[in-house]
Every structure is written in structure tokens, then in C-alpha cells.
Amino acid sequence: MFGLTLLILAASCSRGGGQNPDEPEALVDGEVTTAEYRAAIAATVECIEADGYSATVQTRTDGVMAQVSVGLSPSQTGDPGARDAALSTYDRCFERYAYDTERQYFLQHVPTGAERDSMFGDLLACLTSADVSGLTRTSTEQEIVGAIWAQHPDDPGGGMACLDHYRFVFPEGRYP
């Protein structure tokens, strides 16, 4: 049994990186299949586990992206640097095995037209339920982030969770 689980949303932890030499086949044709994406996430999990952490994968509520949880054993939770070490392991493994593949897979699933409009409405409803007001369908990601922080400076988590859940509305942004 693991004492602490660090929840890591793969795309939200994505950082810049070049073409990954460990996974060129997934990107050769410019199209990433679900099987190729799952294989990249599985390789990330294997890498994390090889460093002594537990790792599990679930499909996010958006039904597309993976959610990777990294666990610390009870003996690791007593180490003040264990959380940072686990996050560092995740970052290294994700960068090596999944970054480029996930980025392409993500971009292939970005909705457009009526589907995006519907998702934007769902985002606004989520923000309203998180007690963030004053936003409209013309609000930019920066305006939404600004409203969240202005209205909830001590605890922006609810509004930011909405943005994360509906990340496909602003596919190129990451809270600039």
C-alpha cells in the first residue's frame, strides 16, 4: 500500500521539448493513434516504476487524455525530498517517452465549431459553480485566469480545475 499519491495530469505537466528519438514511429505519419498514445503512456509508467515509485493510469473525465498518478511508499513519505524526487522522475520519464506523442494526440482531439462552443458553455457553467463570475463566451483564457485569481486569490483551485478539465477549449494556452 502506498502512503501518498501525487496526481499528475500528463498534458498539464507538459513542457517544451524536441522530437523524441525514443518514439519516432508514433509521429512519422503525423497522426498518433490511440494505441500509440497508450504505448507512450505505458512506457512512461514503466520508467517511473523502474525508479521505485508506483504509477497508475486512468482516462481523464474528458475521455481522451491520460491521468498518471505517482505513489510514494510510507517510507518515502517521511523523506522531505521524496515528493520532489517523484515529480522529477515523472518529468524525466514523461519527457523521454510521451511528450511529443501526447502533444500530437491532444491536438488531434481539439473540438471545433459547435462542439467547441458547447464545451465553452460547459466551461462557463463549471466556473459559475466554482463561484467565478463575470465571464462570457468571448472571454480569453488570460481573462478567465485573471478572474479566477482576482475573485479567489487565496484558493483559485476550483476555477483552475475547471480550466484543466476543459483544456481543449484553449489548446495552445497554458495559463500565460
MONORGI-V169675 format. One record per residue. N is the residue number from 0. BURIAL is b if it has 16 or more other ideal C-beta (glycine too) atoms within 10 Angstrom, else e. Layout:
# MONORGI-V169675
<<N;BURIAL> <N;BURIAL>>
This chain:
# MONORGI-V169675
<<0;e> <1;e> <2;e> <3;e> <4;e> <5;b> <6;e> <7;b> <8;b> <9;b> <10;b> <11;e> <12;e> <13;b> <14;e> <15;e> <16;e> <17;e> <18;e> <19;b> <20;e> <21;e> <22;b> <23;e> <24;e> <25;b> <26;b> <27;e> <28;e> <29;e> <30;e> <31;b> <32;e> <33;e> <34;e> <35;b> <36;b> <37;e> <38;b> <39;b> <40;b> <41;e> <42;b> <43;b> <44;b> <45;e> <46;b> <47;b> <48;b> <49;e> <50;e> <51;e> <52;b> <53;b> <54;b> <55;e> <56;e> <57;e> <58;e> <59;e> <60;e> <61;e> <62;e> <63;b> <64;b> <65;b> <66;b> <67;b> <68;b> <69;b> <70;b> <71;b> <72;b> <73;e> <74;e> <75;b> <76;e> <77;e> <78;e> <79;e> <80;e> <81;b> <82;e> <83;e> <84;e> <85;b> <86;e> <87;e> <88;b> <89;b> <90;e> <91;e> <92;b> <93;b> <94;b> <95;b> <96;b> <97;b> <98;b> <99;b> <100;b> <101;b> <102;b> <103;b> <104;b> <105;b> <106;e> <107;e> <108;e> <109;b> <110;e> <111;e> <112;e> <113;e> <114;e> <115;e> <116;e> <117;e> <118;b> <119;b> <120;e> <121;e> <122;b> <123;b> <124;e> <125;b> <126;b> <127;e> <128;e> <129;b> <130;e> <131;b> <132;e> <133;e> <134;b> <135;e> <136;e> <137;e> <138;b> <139;e> <140;b> <141;e> <142;e> <143;b> <144;b> <145;e> <146;b> <147;b> <148;e> <149;e> <150;e> <151;b> <152;e> <153;e> <154;e> <155;b> <156;e> <157;e> <158;b> <159;b> <160;e> <161;b> <162;b> <163;b> <164;b> <165;b> <166;b> <167;b> <168;b> <169;b> <170;e> <171;e> <172;e> <173;e> <174;e> <175;e>>
